[in-house]
Amino acid sequence: MRAVAYVLSVVALILGVVYMISTLSTPSLDPLIYARDLAISIAAIAVGVAAPILLRKFSAAENA
């Protein structure tokens, strides 16, 4: 279970970074679409970072 969570976190991080690079290298002319694309990439990066931290926190709480 833990390995799957870590793999999915890495996938989310990679996709978020790639999507952000794509958004920043060829930005949309519509500001709403540009903001949406940045928000999606930031959310993916945040999920990739937060998931292992939350997994460790709540796994430790269950074991205590």
C-alpha positions as CSV (number, residue, x, y, z in Angstrom):
1,M,0.0,0.0,0.0
2,R,2.8,2.4,0.9
3,A,4.7,1.7,-2.3
4,V,1.7,2.4,-4.4
5,A,1.1,5.8,-2.6
6,Y,4.8,6.8,-3.2
7,V,4.7,5.8,-6.8
8,L,1.5,7.8,-7.4
9,S,3.0,10.7,-5.6
10,V,6.0,10.7,-7.9
11,V,3.7,10.4,-10.9
12,A,1.7,13.4,-9.7
13,L,4.9,15.4,-9.2
14,I,6.3,14.6,-12.6
15,L,3.0,15.3,-14.4
16,G,2.6,18.6,-12.4
17,V,6.1,19.7,-13.3
18,V,5.8,18.7,-17.0
19,Y,2.4,20.5,-17.2
20,M,3.8,23.6,-15.6
21,I,6.8,23.6,-18.0
22,S,4.4,23.2,-20.9
23,T,2.1,26.0,-19.6
24,L,5.0,28.4,-19.0
25,S,6.8,27.7,-22.3
26,T,3.7,28.2,-24.5
27,P,1.2,30.2,-22.5
28,S,-2.4,30.6,-23.6
29,L,-3.5,34.0,-24.8
30,D,-6.7,33.7,-22.7
31,P,-5.9,34.7,-19.1
32,L,-8.5,32.3,-17.7
33,I,-7.2,29.3,-19.5
34,Y,-3.6,30.3,-18.5
35,A,-4.7,30.6,-14.8
36,R,-6.5,27.3,-15.0
37,D,-3.5,25.5,-16.4
38,L,-1.2,27.0,-13.7
39,A,-3.7,26.0,-11.0
40,I,-3.9,22.4,-12.3
41,S,-0.1,22.1,-12.3
42,I,0.3,23.6,-8.9
43,A,-2.4,21.3,-7.5
44,A,-0.7,18.2,-9.0
45,I,2.6,19.3,-7.4
46,A,0.9,19.9,-4.1
47,V,-0.8,16.5,-4.1
48,G,2.5,14.8,-5.0
49,V,4.2,16.5,-2.0
50,A,1.4,16.2,0.5
51,A,0.4,12.6,0.0
52,P,3.5,10.9,1.5
53,I,3.6,13.4,4.4
54,L,-0.1,12.7,5.2
55,L,0.4,9.0,4.7
56,R,3.2,9.0,7.3
57,K,1.3,11.1,9.7
58,F,-1.9,9.1,9.7
59,S,0.0,5.7,9.6
60,A,1.9,6.7,12.7
61,A,-1.4,7.8,14.4
62,E,-2.9,4.3,13.6
63,N,0.2,2.5,15.0
64,A,0.3,4.5,18.2
